[in-house]
Amino acid sequence: MVNRKKLLSLIGLARRARKVVSGEFSTEKSVKSGRAHLVIVSEEASENTKKQFTNMCAHYKVPIYLFGSKDELGHAMGQEFRASLSVEDAGFARSMEELMNMNGGSMNESK
């Protein structure tokens, strides 16, 4: 899907702008510190990881989406596999949410 490619390239762009952190520890730190505007967890992440981030994001009122494979997310970030990432810029987060809503990505929004 075109939107999928757009979203992955947007993640790469946000990464180059240093507005995305990835990996479980960094994502968790970003959410708990209030810097996260959006969390994306890979569809391939373990059930435990998905549950952990879903509960955390609900508590801190951060939108969370399940999207892509670990490989896709890692590739978009220019790294190895990534199971989770946090977008720390409101503009990037809004653009990504719009694309995912058009894409019909599975969503658990907690606003």
Secondary structure as UniProt FT lines:
FT   HELIX           2..16
FT   TURN            17..18
FT   STRAND          20..22
FT   HELIX           24..32
FT   TURN            33..34
FT   STRAND          38..41
FT   TURN            43..44
FT   HELIX           47..60
FT   STRAND          64..66
FT   HELIX           70..76
FT   TURN            77..78
FT   STRAND          84..87
FT   HELIX           90..103
FT   STRAND          106..108
//
